[in-house]
Amino acid sequence: MSTNRVEEKRFCKFKYLIHYPDNFDISKQYPLWIHLHGSGGRGEDTALLKSAGPIYEIENGRKLPAIVVAPQCYADTWFEIMEQLLEFIEFTIDRKNTDKSRVVLSGTSMGGYGCWFVAMARPQLFSAVIPVCGGGMYWNASKLKDVPIWAFHGKLDQVVYLTESEHMVTAVNNAGGKAKLTVYENTYHDSWTETFSNDEVFDWALQQRNIAVT
């Protein structure tokens, strides 16, 4: 099975895009990358999910040795359908081709908030978490002390203030965690373009392993 394609599929109320790596072999397991889009991706048109993030990179020629899944939010926010989102994520991870020791979660803006929340709700599932211009409940951040996290934010962001990421990263590290934050000095809200065009981000994420999974 050979392609670098992106397909649209459905799970319950979710439409989602899924990418299979080149030379995909149904008898093997692959890293899984789950990406949560921002507010501009809401609705029923999955073409919107191709405008940013890992799917955008794949559509523009990036080769990723991973299965990439991007669900589409059919409500106003991810938080309104969080129970359903967690069910979708668990369904995706449980598929036979998923290497459960290498499950990456990323999200941008609204999806950045969703990313932090999902990671705190199910920290045992993820080998790496990449929240981009998001924020979260920093008083609950101790749940992430064992999860590798790399957050990104634009210093000039007026939509989601940099302090949102700073509070989360500081709280994780104060709890004994391993979170790091990259701040783009001259960037406003769009910190995702630079993040997901960076080879180092993908290399770092796919090198992480969830040692709790055997």
Secondary structure by P-SEA (a helix, b strand, c coil): cccbbbbbbbcccccbbbbbcccccccbbbbbbbbbbccccccccccccccccaaaaaaabbbbccbbbbbbbcccccccaaaaaaaaaaaaaacccccccbbbbbbccaaaaaaaaaaaaccccccbbbbcccccccccccccccbbbbbbbbcccccccaaaaaaaaaaaaaaccbbbbbbbccccccaaaaaaacaaaaaaaaaccccccc
